[in-house]
Amino acid sequence: MTGPLDSASDQNRPPSFRLPHALRGAAPLLALLALAAIVGVAGWLGYRLSYDTALARQAERGQVQLRLYAQALESELAHYDYVPSLLTLDQNISALLARPGDPARVAKANEYLSALNTRAGTRVVYVLDAHGKVLATSNWQRPDSYLGEDLSFRPYFQSAIDGQLGRFYGVGTTRSESGYYLSAPLGNRDKPAGVAVVKIGLEPLENRWQGADSQMLLADENGVVILASDPSWKLAALRTIAPETRDRLARSLQYNRAPLPQLPLATVRVLGNGSDALVRLRQGPPMLAQNAALPGTDWQLTLLSNTSQARVAALNSAALAGVLTAFVLLLAAAWNVRRRIVGERLAARAALEAANSELERKVAERTADLSSANQRLQAEVAERIRTEAVLRQAQDGLLQAGKLAAVGQMSTGIAHELNQPLAALRTISGNTCKFMDRGDYATVRANLDTIIGLVERMGRITGALKSFARKGGNGKRSAVLAEAVDNALFLLDTRVEAAHPDLQRDIDPSLAVACDPNRLEQVLVNLIGNALDAVAGRAAPVISLHTSVTGDMVHLTVRDNGQGLSEEAFSRLFEPFFTTKPAGEGLGLGLTLSAGILNENGGSLSATNHPDGGACFTLVLPLARQDVTHAG
Ligand code: ADP
């Protein structure tokens, strides 16, 4: 029904992508994988973006911090710049340089240097001659004093003897104490008489760094860490030291034979500005490395800051991005599903409406068919009713004809019945006149009583005939069987008299049947009349009437001892106008009409030949209900 409609709507629908059948089962898995991949990518992008942003912010803070540390370091170092130059001016030192072997001058110079060292807060202050030998030192009293040592191999001596200011970080050869050496030529710059050296400890700076969350490194011109917030990193190399440099350093004892291991710092990623980088120490977490050159030196300050906060923020962002993406994707999927459901629902509704209208059209068609069929049927019914009315009329006519035929049969007898009292009336009334003339009133009275009796008898005969011949029933629904038999016998009285059979009656007087009494009489007149015909002329005619009750049906058998039913009569018994009687005596309607009347009242009529001879007719009618009114 919806076939053509479906194909039409299919054509209108936009072509949709359909997975091959084999893949359709795996579709949810593929969708999940795609979702996971998209969420993963979104998470990774969120992580990367947030991480880079956080790193950039951290780098800005790091730059500020670096600048501050660099300035602090610079000012700390500059603080002692004046000390070596100060010695040039001092007379004790000049006197010592003039006569280096004089113990008194050495002692004075030592005293002076010791006092200066204490006042300036430096580690050691000492004076070398032009060959690099220590002439006087602030630590002259200590057993490990430099006094008399040859330090000409030290680069700071080299710089100063060349007429320049020397700056140098090194590890002490006697006590392996690291420090910052500042040197200046003494006397003539072109041909210095000696060199003044001051050694500064940088530990206070280091101590200041140690409190910080991040790691701070100060690497010298060789890339060797000379200051570090983590002491274990000290004297480690930030970059690879070439073998020739290592030789030179060994010769100058700058780091006093320290092994200078290389710090295993690996660059993970160089960041946007090129100077910052993400580095990793061994397998540790990545750190942000930022460098700043220390002005006035070849040194480089490095800040290594922890990126864990940036990573935590990035992880949060990644999670947020992932969740948001998953949410948006699921929302989109839900919206898509909803859109599809709505689409399907609309299509289903359209199909339903189409089916509905198709159904309505069919129903309308069927209704039209049915109403025309109904009209035809009604016309047929009306026709049947008309035909039935005509039939009933014909049947009534037939019944009437049957009755009249019976009356006709009875007419001879009735005429005889009426003639007899009429003749008697004439004779008696003539005699009565004579008795009245004689004044014999007693006889007159007796004759008049006889006349009244005769007239009543004649009235009864004509009354019975009139009632029998009346058209149609008298409308009653039940009849007492014995009374109906009496009336029938009364009507047939003359014929009974003529045949004079042995009339055997075995009828329960209380039995009432559901049938109009007039119609029942008509049936009984027919049956008894036929029996009288059958026994007419027999030597010992017998007619027996017998009733019995089976369930709620009454059976009345009318049996005679006549010749019985011939074979032909048996097969055509209820055929209209079948008769074996001479013309004028039988119409052949009696049994047909009787069977019709009994059938109409829910009963039946059947015939058999009795084994002892004679015909036996059985009339069956339903028992009447209790509220029977007697017909008499
Ligand atoms: P009719 O009496 O006018 O012939 P019925 O219909 O009453 O019409 O009877 C039809 C025929 O059935 C009779 O002509 C007769 O041959 C046969 N018939 C009816 N009753 C008997 C009977 N009691 N004995 C023998 N034949 C009978």
Boltz pocket constraint, residues with backbone or C-beta under 6 A from the ligand:
constraints:
  - pocket:
      binder: B
      contacts: [[A, 526], [A, 527], [A, 530], [A, 531], [A, 534], [A, 560], [A, 562], [A, 563], [A, 564], [A, 565], [A, 566], [A, 569], [A, 573], [A, 575], [A, 578], [A, 579], [A, 580], [A, 581], [A, 585], [A, 586], [A, 587], [A, 588], [A, 589], [A, 590], [A, 591], [A, 592], [A, 615]]
      max_distance: 6.0
